[in-house]
Amino acid sequence: MTFSTKLEAAWSRTGSMLMVGLDPDITRFPAELQHRPHAIFEFCREIVDATAAYACGIKPQIAYFASQAAEEQLQALCDYVREQYPWLPIVLDSKRGDIGSTASHYAAEAFDRYKADAVTVNPYMGFDSVEPYLDWQDRGVIVLCRTSNAGGSDLQFLKMEDGTPLYLHVADLVANKWNRNGQCSLVVGATFTDEVAAVRERVGDMPLLVPGIGAQGEILLQRWLRA
């Protein structure tokens, strides 16, 4: 099953386009979890159990695990989701972006080690830094396009020679050249509604991962968004 078909099935199963982000900050954990050896796994597992029936996917942010040397807990969490909720896509939020030879290892990390259904990537270094992820034709590749952080405008609003903003140029590249196996999606921040509409107009029904909707840590992955 490909990422796109698994996502479609999850949408149909739950009637939801809500993707639950997992950004486990141990400094904000309940006191009873603070010093437990597998606290990150336990905390995230409880969130997964509480939200699985209402979500279309789970999105762990790898940095929150790696900074605590908790990669094995992330791996255990991914295993848990696949075993208990096999219909629920796992999106590894890593935003990697490096030369092709390095990107191939990042792709193996996401798709072989964690067995994620999709991964977020940074397109700044161009197609050869994204291409290794596309070799896993059944997995999703979600490309940063218009991010929700304030500093995103420093680069994403730069104009091409024809006046097109860089973020729309990225949308065009992904939709018309890079999406050769129908496995690509885009990250477009909900804080910029006009830009979301502009991207939707460019890419048709390509799925969008839209941060910044609802409670903190929640992500909306939606197929249809009207201006």
Secondary structure as the mmCIF struct_conf table of DSSP 4:
data_model
#
loop_
_struct_conf.conf_type_id
_struct_conf.id
_struct_conf.beg_label_comp_id
_struct_conf.beg_label_asym_id
_struct_conf.beg_label_seq_id
_struct_conf.end_label_comp_id
_struct_conf.end_label_asym_id
_struct_conf.end_label_seq_id
HELX_RH_AL_P HELX_RH_AL_P1 PHE A 3 THR A 14
BEND BEND1 GLY A 15 GLY A 15
STRN STRN1 LEU A 18 LEU A 22
HELX_RH_3T_P HELX_RH_3T_P1 ILE A 26 ARG A 28
BEND BEND2 PHE A 29 PHE A 29
HELX_RH_3T_P HELX_RH_3T_P2 ALA A 31 LEU A 33
TURN_TY1_P TURN_TY1_P1 GLN A 34 HIS A 35
TURN_TY1_P TURN_TY1_P2 PRO A 37 HIS A 38
HELX_RH_AL_P HELX_RH_AL_P2 ALA A 39 THR A 51
HELX_RH_3T_P HELX_RH_3T_P3 ALA A 52 TYR A 54
BEND BEND3 CYS A 56 CYS A 56
STRN STRN2 GLY A 57 PRO A 60
STRN STRN3 GLN A 61 GLN A 61
HELX_RH_AL_P HELX_RH_AL_P3 ILE A 62 ALA A 66
TURN_TY1_P TURN_TY1_P3 SER A 67 ALA A 69
HELX_RH_AL_P HELX_RH_AL_P4 GLU A 71 GLN A 84
TURN_TY1_P TURN_TY1_P4 PRO A 86 TRP A 87
BEND BEND4 LEU A 88 LEU A 88
STRN STRN4 ILE A 90 ILE A 90
STRN STRN5 VAL A 91 ARG A 96
HELX_RH_AL_P HELX_RH_AL_P5 GLY A 100 ALA A 108
HELX_RH_PI_P HELX_RH_PI_P1 GLU A 109 ARG A 113
BEND BEND5 TYR A 114 TYR A 114
BEND BEND6 ASP A 117 ASP A 117
STRN STRN6 ALA A 118 VAL A 121
TURN_TY1_P TURN_TY1_P5 TYR A 124 MET A 125
HELX_RH_AL_P HELX_RH_AL_P6 PHE A 127 LEU A 134
TURN_TY1_P TURN_TY1_P6 ASP A 135 ASP A 135
BEND BEND7 TRP A 136 TRP A 136
TURN_TY1_P TURN_TY1_P7 GLN A 137 ASP A 138
BEND BEND8 ARG A 139 ARG A 139
STRN STRN7 GLY A 140 ARG A 146
BEND BEND9 SER A 148 ASN A 149
HELX_RH_3T_P HELX_RH_3T_P4 ALA A 150 GLY A 152
HELX_RH_AL_P HELX_RH_AL_P7 SER A 153 GLN A 156
TURN_TY1_P TURN_TY1_P8 PHE A 157 PHE A 157
STRN STRN8 LYS A 159 LYS A 159
TURN_TY1_P TURN_TY1_P9 GLU A 161 ASP A 162
BEND BEND10 GLY A 163 GLY A 163
STRN STRN9 PRO A 165 PRO A 165
HELX_RH_AL_P HELX_RH_AL_P8 LEU A 166 LEU A 173
HELX_RH_PI_P HELX_RH_PI_P2 VAL A 174 TRP A 178
TURN_TY1_P TURN_TY1_P10 ARG A 180 ASN A 181
BEND BEND11 GLY A 182 GLY A 182
STRN STRN10 CYS A 184 VAL A 188
TURN_TY1_P TURN_TY1_P11 ALA A 190 THR A 191
HELX_RH_AL_P HELX_RH_AL_P9 THR A 193 VAL A 203
TURN_TY1_P TURN_TY1_P12 GLY A 204 ASP A 205
STRN STRN11 LEU A 208 PRO A 211
BEND BEND12 GLY A 212 ALA A 215
TURN_TY1_P TURN_TY1_P13 GLN A 216 GLY A 217
STRN STRN12 GLU A 218 GLN A 222
BEND BEND13 ARG A 223 ARG A 223
#
